[in-house]
Every structure is written in C-alpha cells, then in structure tokens.
C-alpha cells in the first residue's frame, strides 16, 4: 500500500507480542458520480449557509458550536475541546481481546472494512505469525481501540497476504431483527411450491465474483447524463410485475422450466355463431358488388 496514505497508524498487540500497523480504506465512494446543487433560475452553483432558526441571519463558522437538546428549544452548549477531553485517550494500540470463530459474529454488525498491513520490516514477522496462526486455527480476532476519536470494536481476519480489520456497529446501533420482522406472517410453504423453489435455487448455484456485478445505479445515472448532454430521449424505467399469490405456482413452474403447456381454447357456441354471421355479411357484400 505504498502508493496510498494510511488512514491510521498504530500498533497491533496480541498477548505480549506487538507490531506496527497501518489501516488503509478498503472501500471508497470517490469514483461515484456526484452532483452539485444548482439554482434552477440562474444555473449557478448554490453555497450552503447556516442560518439562525429564529433570527434567520447567517451564522459564521467561528460562531457555531455543538449543543444537546434537553427540552424543546433549550440546549446545553458543548465545546469541541470538552468533547475531545471526554473521549478516551488513544494509545494507538489495537489490542486483541479474544480469538473466536468468525461464524459467531452476525454480519449485520459489520460497519467499514480496512486493509491492515505492517508499517516496517521489524513488524513483519509478528504480523505474519498472527495472520498465519489465525488462518490455520480458523479464527478471527476481536480488538478494541480509539479510531478517529471514537472507541471502536474491530474484527480482524486473515485475507490473502495481509489482514482485514472491520469496524463493528455497537449493539445499540443495530435494530432488533424481531422488531424488523414482527409483521411477517407465520407461514410455511410446502409441497410443489417448495420443491420448485429448491429446484430453481439448485440450478442457480454459483460462486461470488465481485467483478461480475456492476453498479447499475451509476450506469443508469451516467446514461441519463449522457442523454441530457446529447439532447436524446431520456431512458425509461422498466416496470417490475410482482408475482401475485394465485400466479405464484405458475411463475415457479415457468422459472424452473416446467411450465405446463396451455390448452387450446375451444371456440364457444356464441363465437361460432358470430363467425357465421360475419361470413354471411361478407358474402352478401361481395355479391352486391358483383351485381352492381
């Protein structure tokens, strides 16, 4: 990672062993398409200005501070220096507290990944010993430290020639699954529907290759921008048809390649009579043209 600047530098400690490490951002949004806010009337870019909610006068940056609302419209002022003093002091040490099976950590707690590498030659042996030891033991490490002025819990796992450190959400930050799914009906699918669903799944099994998945949002926005620049018609969104419960079995059969052939419709008596009347009218009109 010599061509990139470390987001954080410190030490990784496990037992009585320590090594110098650097954290590098593993995921970045810098390549995404971004927009500016524009005044539609003038076409000029809009600047953000903070105004007082009562006086409606602009408030310069040096006059802005943090505040905690104690009741409606009343705040306790908190200075940046007070926040800095209250945050646990960072000793720049990412200390491993436990080694656990990775399956014990629900990925709903995963926050942001970082590549973790040794910062110097002296630290390489200890770093590699931890990496290989975790890989052979099939475990990951749980560690804690102050990162970016916050105490963070970090999951560390071996990844290729290095390690990945993923910051974890705290328990209070993750919504309860029971709360999220409380309105789900207690329903079980059985019989042919379940068999067809399992069959479709078995035919779609594969492996995960991130390179095969494109960012369709970015592509759609790029297509929209290009169309606007060239004055072409704007792309239209395709409507998705939701499978209705009474059509679900037929949709599953079709997805599994087991759709039943449609039976030919038998003409009804009324349809036959209508065809006869149409033929007679056509024949009569033809004879009239010949006579004339």
C-alpha positions, 0 to 999 in steps of 0.5 A: 500500500505504498502508493496510498496514505494510511488512514491510521497508524498504530500498533497491533498487540496480541498477548505480549507480542506487538507490531506496527500497523497501518489501516488503509480504506478498503472501500471508497465512494470517490469514483461515484458520480456526484452532483452539485446543487444548482439554482434552477433560475440562474444555473449557478452553483448554490453555497450552503449557509447556516442560518439562525432558526429564529433570527434567520441571519447567517451564522459564521463558522467561528460562531457555531458550536455543538449543543444537546437538546434537553427540552424543546428549544433549550440546549446545553452548549458543548465545546469541541475541546470538552468533547475531545477531553471526554473521549478516551485517550488513544494509545494507538494500540489495537489490542486483541481481546479474544480469538473466536470463530468468525461464524459467531459474529452476525454480519449485520454488525459489520460497519467499514472494512480496512486493509491492515498491513505492517508499517516496517520490516521489524513488524513483519514477522509478528504480523505474519505469525498472527495472520498465519496462526489465525488462518490455520486455527480458523479464527478471527480476532476481536480488538478494541481501540480509539479510531478517529476519536471514537472507541471502536470494536474491530474484527480482524481476519486473515485475507490473502497476504495481509489482514482485514480489520472491520469496524463493528456497529455497537449493539445499540446501533443495530435494530432488533431483527424481531422488531424488523420482522414482527409483521411477517406472517407465520407461514410455511410453504410446502409441497410443489411450491417448495420443491420448485423453489429448491429446484430453481435455487439448485440450478442457480448455484454459483460462486461470488465474483465481485467483478461480475456485478456492476453498479447499475445505479451509476450506469443508469445515472451516467446514461441519463447524463449522457442523454441530457448532454446529447439532447436524446430521449431520456431512458425509461424505467422498466416496470417490475410485475410482482408475482401475485399469490394465485400466479405464484405456482405458475411463475415457479413452474415457468422459472424452473422450466416446467411450465405446463403447456396451455390448452387450446381454447375451444371456440364457444357456441356464441363465437361460432355463431358470430363467425357465421354471421360475419361470413354471411355479411361478407358474402352478401357484400361481395355479391352486391358488388358483383351485381352492381 
